[in-house]
Amino acid sequence: MHFRALSFGIALALGPVVALAQETNVAFGAIKADPTLPVEVTADSLDVNQEDGSAEFKGNVLVGQGEMRLSAQRVLVIYNEANSGIDRMEATGDVVLVNGPDAAQAQRADYTIESGVIVMTGDVLLTQGENALSSSKMTVNLITGTAQMVGRVKTILKTDGN
């Protein structure tokens, strides 16, 4: 037992430490987003489905809303029942979310416009300056500027200025 404690103490003193957890809350984005701002979407192609009230953007999709940027290979836009505005967006394929200095990557992102909540899933990687965290799921609240990471959260903590 003494040997384990000594080994752990040496590891702490000598370099980066890997920290694992099941859930972590973090700040996300230097600027709180406003989900009432217009959403601008650009892509290589667009398919509109009049029956279910959706629009599918494909190829190099870029979504912008205020300071928030989201890019993906495919974004499905689902309109509200009255077709008067966007209800939600589903992004898949090389998804990247940027808000201020923070960026996150994942396989998928589901954005509910009214609540300002984006749920990212599949190999989530959040970078904040030199720091990085990974998990299987991250829920971002653009209005409060916070995020919650769950599912085998991992980060490397630097010690002694290394």
C-alpha positions in Angstrom: 0.0 0.0 0.0 2.8 2.4 0.9 4.4 1.7 -2.5 1.2 2.6 -4.4 0.9 5.9 -2.5 4.6 6.7 -3.2 4.2 5.8 -6.9 1.1 8.1 -7.2 2.9 10.9 -5.4 5.9 10.6 -7.8 3.5 10.7 -10.8 1.9 13.8 -9.5 5.2 15.5 -9.0 6.8 14.6 -12.3 4.2 15.5 -15.0 0.7 15.5 -16.4 -2.0 13.5 -14.6 -4.8 11.8 -16.3 -8.1 12.4 -14.5 -11.2 10.3 -15.1 -14.7 10.9 -13.9 -18.3 10.1 -14.9 -19.6 13.7 -15.0 -18.1 17.2 -15.2 -19.5 20.7 -15.4 -17.5 23.3 -17.3 -17.9 26.8 -18.7 -18.5 27.0 -22.5 -18.0 30.1 -24.6 -16.9 33.5 -23.4 -20.1 35.0 -24.7 -23.6 33.8 -23.8 -25.5 33.0 -27.0 -28.9 34.4 -27.9 -31.1 31.6 -29.5 -33.5 34.3 -30.8 -30.9 35.6 -33.3 -31.4 34.5 -37.0 -29.7 31.2 -38.0 -27.6 31.4 -41.2 -26.9 28.1 -43.0 -24.6 27.5 -46.0 -23.9 24.2 -47.7 -23.1 22.5 -51.0 -26.7 21.3 -51.4 -30.2 21.5 -50.0 -33.1 19.1 -50.1 -36.5 20.4 -48.8 -39.3 18.0 -47.7 -42.6 19.8 -47.8 -44.4 16.8 -46.2 -42.6 16.7 -42.9 -41.4 20.3 -42.8 -37.7 19.6 -42.9 -34.7 20.8 -44.9 -31.5 18.8 -45.3 -28.3 20.6 -45.9 -25.4 18.4 -47.2 -21.7 19.0 -47.8 -19.5 21.5 -45.9 -22.4 22.8 -43.9 -21.8 25.9 -41.8 -24.4 27.1 -39.3 -24.0 30.6 -37.7 -26.0 32.2 -35.0 -24.5 35.3 -33.4 -21.0 34.3 -32.2 -21.8 30.5 -32.3 -20.6 28.5 -35.3 -21.4 24.8 -36.0 -20.0 22.9 -38.9 -20.9 19.4 -40.2 -21.2 17.3 -43.3 -25.0 17.1 -42.9 -27.5 19.2 -41.0 -31.2 18.4 -40.9 -33.4 21.4 -40.0 -36.8 20.6 -38.6 -39.3 23.4 -38.5 -42.0 24.0 -35.9 -45.6 22.8 -36.5 -46.6 26.2 -37.9 -43.6 26.3 -40.2 -42.9 29.7 -38.8 -39.5 29.0 -37.4 -36.8 26.4 -36.7 -37.6 23.9 -33.9 -34.3 22.0 -33.9 -31.3 20.9 -36.0 -29.6 17.6 -36.2 -25.9 17.7 -37.3 -23.9 14.6 -38.2 -20.5 13.9 -39.7 -17.4 15.8 -38.5 -19.4 18.1 -36.2 -17.5 21.1 -34.8 -19.1 23.6 -32.4 -17.3 26.9 -31.7 -18.4 29.6 -29.3 -15.9 32.3 -28.4 -12.5 30.7 -27.6 -14.0 27.2 -26.9 -14.4 24.4 -29.5 -16.0 21.0 -29.3 -15.9 18.1 -31.8 -18.3 15.1 -31.9 -20.0 12.7 -34.3 -23.4 14.2 -33.8 -25.1 17.4 -32.4 -28.8 18.0 -31.7 -29.6 21.7 -31.2 -33.0 22.7 -29.8 -33.3 26.3 -30.8 -35.8 27.6 -28.2 -34.0 26.3 -25.2 -30.5 27.1 -26.6 -29.3 23.5 -25.7 -27.0 21.5 -27.9 -26.4 17.8 -27.1 -23.2 16.5 -28.6 -22.6 12.7 -28.7 -20.0 10.3 -30.0 -16.3 10.8 -29.1 -16.8 14.4 -27.8 -13.6 16.4 -27.5 -13.8 19.9 -25.9 -10.8 22.2 -26.1 -10.4 25.4 -24.1 -7.0 27.0 -24.7 -4.4 24.4 -23.9 -6.9 22.3 -21.9 -8.8 19.4 -23.4 -11.6 17.1 -22.1 -13.2 14.1 -23.7 -16.4 12.2 -23.0 -19.2 10.3 -24.7 -21.8 13.1 -24.3 -21.7 16.9 -23.7 -24.8 19.0 -23.2 -24.2 22.7 -23.9 -26.5 25.5 -22.7 -25.7 28.4 -24.9 -27.9 30.8 -22.9 -26.0 30.2 -19.6 -22.6 29.5 -21.2 -22.2 26.2 -19.4 -21.7 22.6 -20.5 -22.0 19.2 -18.7 -19.9 16.3 -19.9 -20.9 12.7 -19.0 -19.8 9.2 -19.8 -16.2 8.4 -19.0 -14.9 12.0 -18.8 -11.2 12.3 -19.3 -8.7 15.2 -19.1 -5.0 15.7 -18.5 -4.1 18.1 -15.7 -0.7 19.8 -16.0 1.4 20.2 -12.9 4.5 22.2 -12.1 4.1 24.5 -15.1 4.6 21.5 -17.6 
